[in-house]
Amino acid sequence: MEKRIEQLPVVEKVKEDVPLHFKQSKALELHNRVPIMMQDFTLSIHEKILIDQCQLQVRLQDKIALTGPNGSGKSTLLKAMIEKHPHIDLSPKVKIGHFSQLAYQNLPDETVWSFIKTRSEYSDAFIRTVLHQMQFDQSDLQKRITVLSGGERIRLLLSELFLGQYNILLLDEPTNFLDMATKEALVNFIRAYDGTILFVSHDDYFVKQVATRIIEIKERALIEV
C-alpha cells in the first residue's frame, strides 16, 4: 500500500480566488461627483452627425455600458473623451486608462512582470493575485511580451488597466477573444473597481452582470435604458 501511495502523482492544492478591491490612491481620488459632463454635445465624423445636441452626466463609480447598432458612434464617443473634446467637461484630476481592440499589437518588448510592476502602485502580492485570476501563472511572469499570443496580450492589457494609475477606464469591446473564465474574472474586476468605467459591449450577459447604467446611442441621441 505504501509503495502504491509513493507512485501516485502529486496533486497541487487548488488555489482559491481571493476577493479583490481596486482601491483608489489618495492622489487619484476624484472629489467632483460628476467627473465627466456633456451639455448640448454634438459628435460627428467625416461630416456625419452621430450624436446631436445631447446631455450626459457620468457620476463617480458609474459602470456605464454604451450600446447601439454598429456605426452609431460608441467607439467614437470614447475616443472623444480620450482626446478631450472641447465640448466634454472633464474634472482636472481625471486620469483615463483606455482599452482598444488593437492596442495589443503595440506593446513594448519587456517581461510580463516588469510591464505591470512599473505601471502600478499595488503590492506585489496583489499584482500576482490579479494576474493569476487573468490566467497568468508564476512561470508566465518572466515571459517577454513579444512571445505572448494575442489573447494573452489582451489579458495583460486589461490587468494593467485595473492595476494602473487611472481613475476612469474606457473599455472598447473588452470581452472579445476572452474565454469564459477570463470573462468572469473581468466581471469581478469591474465590480471591485473603485473608479468609473464606461464600456462598449454587444455581450448582453456581460452588460447585465456589470453595468449600473446603460446608455444607448439611437437616432443621434443618448438614451438611458
Disulfide bonds with the S-S distance in Angstrom:
none
